[in-house]
């Protein structure tokens, strides 16, 4: 079976670097909840319609029974794709037959900031784990390295310490393994 290349997870390229993203009067963020396992199909169709979107993909490595290690790129937020556009763009996205429901994002600036941090974490190549529930914890900032300046919440569980980067709108996020000395406390 051929191994597929990583699919496009942001359109247009550089969308998250746009300076007014999430603050334009005629465009806004929409959270599209997809039909089961239709995230990538929706992304392909939105790209074909030239509608801006972001749906973060992370690598997941598995070794099936045949023993060969395989890498698949799976959605970080299963079932969600973020569309950035007008009411007309949202309506056209509903014609793809991949969307089960949609939600307008009330604070586009906050979502933009959250998505930029998630994008930076994925681009760094750090091994991420999806986090479905947010827990209360200490807010911190990474001090140095490729992820310097990223802010998040510390999660303590049995075992290693993890930094949680949250997308507050979804009450979901991603976590990264780190050591206490790598972060500074935010007051």
C-alpha positions in Angstrom: 0.0 0.0 0.0 1.5 3.4 -0.9 2.2 5.9 1.8 0.4 9.2 1.2 2.0 12.5 1.6 0.9 14.9 4.2 -2.2 16.8 3.1 -2.7 20.6 3.1 -4.0 21.6 6.5 -4.1 25.4 6.0 -5.4 27.4 3.0 -4.2 29.7 1.7 -0.6 29.2 2.7 0.3 31.9 5.2 -3.2 32.4 6.4 -2.2 32.4 10.1 0.5 35.1 9.4 -2.2 37.6 8.1 -1.9 40.6 10.5 -5.7 41.3 10.7 -6.8 37.7 11.0 -9.8 37.3 13.2 -10.4 41.1 13.3 -11.8 41.9 9.9 -15.3 43.3 9.9 -16.6 41.3 6.9 -14.8 38.0 7.7 -14.9 35.8 10.8 -13.9 32.3 12.1 -16.5 29.5 12.0 -16.0 26.1 13.6 -17.3 23.5 11.2 -18.1 20.1 12.8 -17.6 17.5 10.2 -19.4 14.2 9.6 -17.4 11.3 11.1 -14.0 11.0 9.5 -14.6 13.7 6.9 -12.1 16.3 8.0 -9.6 15.7 5.2 -12.3 15.5 2.5 -13.8 18.8 3.8 -10.3 20.4 3.6 -9.9 19.2 0.0 -13.3 20.6 -1.0 -12.7 23.9 0.8 -9.4 24.2 -1.0 -11.2 23.6 -4.3 -13.7 26.3 -3.4 -10.9 28.7 -2.5 -12.2 29.1 1.0 -9.7 29.9 3.8 -9.4 27.3 6.5 -7.2 25.7 9.1 -7.4 22.1 10.5 -4.2 21.1 12.2 -2.8 17.7 11.4 -0.3 15.9 13.5 1.7 12.8 12.7 0.7 9.5 14.4 3.1 6.6 14.1 1.8 3.1 14.4 3.2 -0.4 13.9 0.5 -2.7 12.6 0.7 -6.4 12.9 2.8 -6.7 9.8 5.6 -4.9 11.7 6.3 -2.0 9.4 6.2 1.4 11.0 3.6 3.7 9.3 3.0 7.4 9.8 -0.4 8.9 9.2 -1.3 12.6 9.6 -4.5 12.8 11.7 -6.6 15.8 12.8 -5.5 17.2 16.1 -9.1 18.2 16.8 -11.1 15.3 15.5 -14.3 16.4 13.8 -13.4 20.1 13.5 -12.2 22.4 10.8 -11.9 26.1 11.2 -13.2 28.2 8.3 -12.2 31.9 8.0 -14.5 33.8 5.7 -17.8 35.5 5.0 -21.3 34.3 5.6 -21.3 33.3 1.9 -18.1 31.2 2.4 -19.8 29.4 5.3 -22.9 28.7 3.1 -20.7 27.3 0.3 -18.9 25.1 2.8 -22.2 23.6 3.8 -22.7 22.4 0.2 -19.7 20.1 0.5 -21.8 17.4 2.2 -19.0 17.0 4.8 -20.4 19.4 7.5 -22.8 18.2 10.1 -23.1 21.6 12.0 -21.3 24.9 12.4 -20.7 27.4 15.2 -19.7 31.0 14.9 -16.6 31.8 17.0 -17.4 34.7 19.3 -13.8 35.9 19.9 -11.9 35.6 16.6 -8.8 37.3 18.0 -8.5 34.8 20.8 -9.0 31.8 18.5 -6.5 33.3 16.0 -3.9 33.5 18.8 -4.6 29.9 20.0 -4.4 28.5 16.4 -1.1 30.3 15.8 0.4 28.7 18.9 -0.8 25.3 17.8 0.6 25.9 14.3 4.0 26.9 15.8 4.1 23.7 18.0 3.3 21.5 15.0 5.9 23.2 12.8 8.5 22.7 15.5 8.2 18.9 15.1 7.7 18.4 18.8 5.7 15.2 19.6 2.2 16.3 20.5 -0.7 14.5 22.2 -4.3 15.6 21.7 -5.9 16.8 25.0 -9.6 16.6 25.2 -10.2 18.1 28.7 -8.6 21.2 30.0 -7.5 21.1 33.6 -6.7 24.0 35.9 -3.0 24.6 36.3 -0.2 27.1 36.3 0.2 29.4 33.3 3.8 29.4 32.0 5.9 30.5 29.1 8.7 28.5 27.5 12.0 30.2 28.1 14.3 29.1 25.3 14.7 27.0 22.2 12.6 26.7 19.1 9.4 27.2 21.2 10.5 30.2 23.2 7.7 32.5 24.0 4.9 29.9 23.7 2.5 30.2 26.7 0.4 27.5 28.1 -0.8 25.7 31.2 1.1 23.0 33.1 -0.5 19.6 33.5 0.8 17.3 36.2 -0.1 13.7 35.9 1.5 10.6 37.1 4.7 10.6 35.1 6.2 13.4 33.1 5.2 17.1 33.1 3.3 18.3 30.1 2.6 21.8 28.7 -0.9 22.3 27.5 -1.6 24.7 24.7 -5.4 25.2 24.6 -7.9 26.2 22.0 -10.3 27.7 24.5 -13.3 27.9 22.1 -13.3 24.0 21.7 -12.1 23.3 25.3 -9.5 21.1 23.7 -5.8 21.4 23.0 -2.4 19.7 22.6 0.2 18.9 25.1 4.0 18.7 24.9 6.5 16.9 27.2 8.9 19.2 29.0 10.9 19.7 32.1 10.2 22.3 34.8 13.5 24.1 34.1 12.4 24.9 30.6 9.5 27.3 31.6 9.0 30.4 33.6 5.9 31.2 35.7 3.5 33.9 34.5 1.9 35.9 37.2 
